[in-house]
Amino acid sequence: MAKTDNNKLGINPRLISQITGRDLAEIPVKPDISMLPGSYARKVARRINKIAMEFPENKHYLTCTICGHTARYNLGSVFFEPGAVFKDKVFDSDTSWLTNIQATGYFRCINCNSAGAWELAQKGSHSFIFGMFAGLMNNYADINGGSFQIGVIQLADGSRPRWSTDSEEYYLKKLADHPQDGYLWDRLGNCYYKGGRPDLATVAYEQSVKVDPGQLESHFSLGSILSEIDMDAEAVHHLRQVLILARRYEKLSAPALRDMLTETLHLLVMISKDEGEFLSFLHAAEEVYWREDKPVLRNPVIKIMDISIDSSDPLTLRPLAECFMGKRCRELNSDTGKSRQTKTRRRKKRKR
Ligand SMILES: [Zn+2]
C-alpha cells in the first residue's frame, strides 16, 4: 500500500468544533491531525497505513471547482446505476461522469480543504471510464475488487449522498441537534471508516462512547481499530465492554449481535498471549455481571472447557459468544449455521 502523507489528510473543521464546543471561526480552515479531539485519533493517524481498509484503493484525478486545484484522490468504492450513466447501451457523452456516481472514499481538496465540488480531471480520465466499464461487465464477478460497483448508497432518510463528505454533513447536521446521541456518532464513525479514514472514525467512536457508554458498536469498532495498531490494553478495554453490554444492546438483530460478539472474542484470542490471559479478559467481564446482581455468565471457565476453540476459525467461538447474549439468545434461529458476518469487519489478523 502506498504511504499516506498525514499532512494531506483532510479534516472538517466542523467535526472539531462540534466535539470541542469551540467556535468554528477559531478553528483553522485546514486543521491538521494534531487538532483531532480524543485520546486515540492522533495515534491512529500516525499508523494509518497499518489498518486494513474496507475498500481497495481507487485513486483518480479530480479537479476542485472551488479553487481549480487538480490532484489524485482515493474514491474508495464507486457505485453507479447503469441506466443513469449509459443510455441505450452506449456512452451518454453529454453526461458528466461524476454527476451519476457515488463514492465511499473520504477526501477533501488538498489545496482549499473544501469538499464535494468535483470535476473529473482530463488527466487520467480514461482510467476512470475504463473502471466504470469494468464495473458494468463484472457486476457479479467482483473482478475489480469492488472499486466500481453497480448499486446505490442510501442514507436513513432516503437521500443519496454523492460523496462521503455529504454523508458526513448529514450526520453532523443531525448531531448539532442531538449531540448526546451515541448511535448517530457511531454512524458518523462508520462513514469515516468506510471512507478509508480510521483516524476520523476513532474521533467519532470515542465521542459516541463518551456521550453513551452503552454504545456497543462503537466499543467494538474502537477495539478492532486499536488492536490493529497494537494498542492492546486500550483494545481489550473496549472489547470487554462489548461483552458486558451485549445482553442489553437492542440496536442489532440477535444474529448480528452474535456475529459481533464472535468477532470480539476472536480479537481477544488474537491479542491474548495464552489461554490464561484470554480467560482473564472474560473473568473481568464476569465481575461486572456480578456487580449488576444478575449474573448471566455464571461460570465461564466450565463453559469454555466444553468448547473447543480453534483460533484460526472464529466460528468455533460462536457458542461462547452466545453465553454473553443473555435472553437475547432466544431470538436466534435454531438453524445457527447460516448466519453471515454482516456487521463485523474483516481485518488483517496478527499472527502470534
Ligand atoms: Zn479546492
Residues whose N, C-alpha, C, O or C-beta is under 5 A from the ligand:
A	BS01	ZN	C64 I66 C67 G68 H69 C109 N111 C112 N113 S114
